[in-house]
Amino acid sequence: MKASELITRKSPIVIKVGSPVMEAIKLMADNNVGLVVIVDSPENKKVLGVISERDVIRALAKGIDISKATVEQVGTMGNIVSVKYYDYITTVARLMNERQVRHVVVIDDDNRVVSVISIRDLLKEKEVIDSLARLRPHPPVRE
């Protein structure tokens, strides 16, 4: 199964670089998502970074005034976890595990956001669970 087959949302939730963090929080709440992709423009959709619920909580813990901050000041810029739309879901799952993230950005060959796959999306698919189970070595059964 490929990443493109897991895409459930027709249009990814994006926010323009330079936007207020509060706008990103509102997008997350309104769309029931935990991550918004930061792009150069909503039309072009070149991925620059992401802002997640975890990023917002970390900023609050550091004492950052999120009512005045921009998404690039709080979010993760540059080194984001992404896959191409034609990559296999096992790649998505492996990256989530290795990088300890709950979301992977799906991009096209021009680094434009196509969608976001969440851990919830992976867990909903029986085929995904079955293929992941086949990849993981099972410990011996003790009697």
VMD Tcl script that draws the C-alpha trace (Angstrom):
set ca {
  {0.00 0.00 0.00}
  {1.32 3.44 -0.91}
  {1.10 6.68 1.06}
  {-1.28 8.16 -1.50}
  {-3.83 5.44 -0.67}
  {-3.97 6.59 2.97}
  {-4.83 10.17 2.14}
  {-8.23 10.89 3.64}
  {-8.44 14.68 3.46}
  {-8.97 16.19 0.02}
  {-6.99 19.33 0.79}
  {-4.17 19.57 3.34}
  {-4.44 22.12 6.15}
  {-1.78 24.73 5.46}
  {-0.75 28.11 6.81}
  {1.41 30.77 5.21}
  {4.82 31.48 6.74}
  {4.64 34.62 8.88}
  {1.11 33.90 10.10}
  {0.26 34.20 13.80}
  {0.46 31.05 15.93}
  {-3.10 31.72 17.11}
  {-4.29 31.31 13.51}
  {-2.59 27.90 13.35}
  {-4.20 26.89 16.65}
  {-7.61 27.89 15.30}
  {-7.01 25.84 12.14}
  {-6.08 22.81 14.24}
  {-9.18 23.18 16.40}
  {-11.57 23.87 13.50}
  {-10.29 20.93 11.46}
  {-9.69 18.48 14.33}
  {-6.02 17.99 13.40}
  {-2.83 18.06 15.44}
  {-0.55 19.54 12.81}
  {-0.64 22.30 10.19}
  {1.88 22.53 7.35}
  {3.72 25.85 7.00}
  {4.00 26.80 3.32}
  {5.40 29.65 1.25}
  {1.90 30.47 -0.03}
  {-1.49 28.71 0.07}
  {-1.50 28.58 -3.74}
  {2.03 27.25 -4.27}
  {2.11 24.99 -1.15}
  {5.92 24.60 -1.00}
  {6.63 23.00 2.39}
  {8.78 25.10 4.72}
  {7.90 23.50 8.06}
  {5.13 22.35 10.36}
  {3.48 23.50 13.56}
  {1.95 20.92 15.87}
  {0.14 20.77 19.17}
  {3.44 19.66 20.71}
  {5.22 22.72 19.31}
  {2.62 25.00 20.89}
  {2.92 23.26 24.27}
  {6.73 23.47 24.16}
  {6.50 27.20 23.38}
  {4.14 27.76 26.30}
  {6.47 25.81 28.60}
  {9.35 28.08 27.54}
  {7.29 31.16 28.36}
  {6.86 32.28 24.75}
  {3.90 34.63 24.28}
  {2.09 32.70 21.56}
  {-0.37 35.56 21.08}
  {2.51 37.53 19.50}
  {4.54 34.72 17.91}
  {4.53 33.61 14.28}
  {4.29 30.02 13.12}
  {7.96 29.82 12.12}
  {9.02 31.02 15.58}
  {7.15 28.16 17.27}
  {6.94 25.44 14.64}
  {9.54 23.06 13.26}
  {11.19 24.57 10.21}
  {13.27 22.81 7.59}
  {14.03 19.31 8.84}
  {10.51 17.89 8.79}
  {9.51 14.26 8.43}
  {8.14 13.73 4.94}
  {7.57 11.05 2.33}
  {6.71 11.15 -1.33}
  {3.12 10.29 -2.25}
  {4.36 7.09 -3.97}
  {6.35 5.80 -0.94}
  {5.07 2.71 0.85}
  {3.20 2.96 4.15}
  {5.89 0.86 5.77}
  {8.24 3.80 5.11}
  {5.72 6.13 6.79}
  {5.47 3.86 9.84}
  {9.25 3.41 10.08}
  {9.82 7.17 9.97}
  {7.19 7.79 12.63}
  {8.88 5.26 14.87}
  {12.46 6.41 14.23}
  {11.73 10.11 14.58}
  {9.13 9.71 17.35}
  {6.47 11.75 15.53}
  {2.74 11.35 15.07}
  {2.50 13.00 11.64}
  {4.32 12.65 8.34}
  {3.93 15.21 5.55}
  {3.24 13.72 2.12}
  {4.88 15.73 -0.66}
  {5.12 15.62 -4.43}
  {8.35 15.72 -6.43}
  {8.41 19.54 -6.25}
  {8.27 19.61 -2.41}
  {4.62 20.70 -2.42}
  {2.37 19.35 0.28}
  {-0.12 16.74 -0.89}
  {-1.41 15.65 2.51}
  {-0.48 14.66 6.04}
  {-0.66 11.11 7.38}
  {-1.20 10.73 11.10}
  {-0.62 7.75 13.34}
  {-4.41 7.56 13.57}
  {-4.60 7.11 9.77}
  {-2.16 4.19 9.97}
  {-4.00 2.49 12.80}
  {-7.35 2.64 10.98}
  {-6.15 0.45 8.13}
  {-6.14 -3.30 8.69}
  {-3.83 -3.79 5.70}
  {-1.32 -1.38 7.26}
  {-1.39 -3.19 10.61}
  {-0.99 -6.58 8.90}
  {1.96 -5.48 6.78}
  {3.68 -3.86 9.77}
  {3.17 -7.01 11.83}
  {4.87 -9.07 9.10}
  {7.91 -6.79 9.15}
  {8.48 -6.93 12.90}
  {10.25 -10.02 14.23}
  {8.17 -11.76 16.86}
  {9.75 -12.79 20.17}
  {9.71 -16.52 20.94}
  {6.67 -17.76 22.80}
  {7.45 -18.95 26.35}
  {5.63 -21.94 27.67}
}
mol new
graphics top color blue
foreach p $ca { graphics top sphere $p radius 0.5 }
foreach p [lrange $ca 0 end-1] q [lrange $ca 1 end] { graphics top cylinder $p $q radius 0.2 }
display resetview
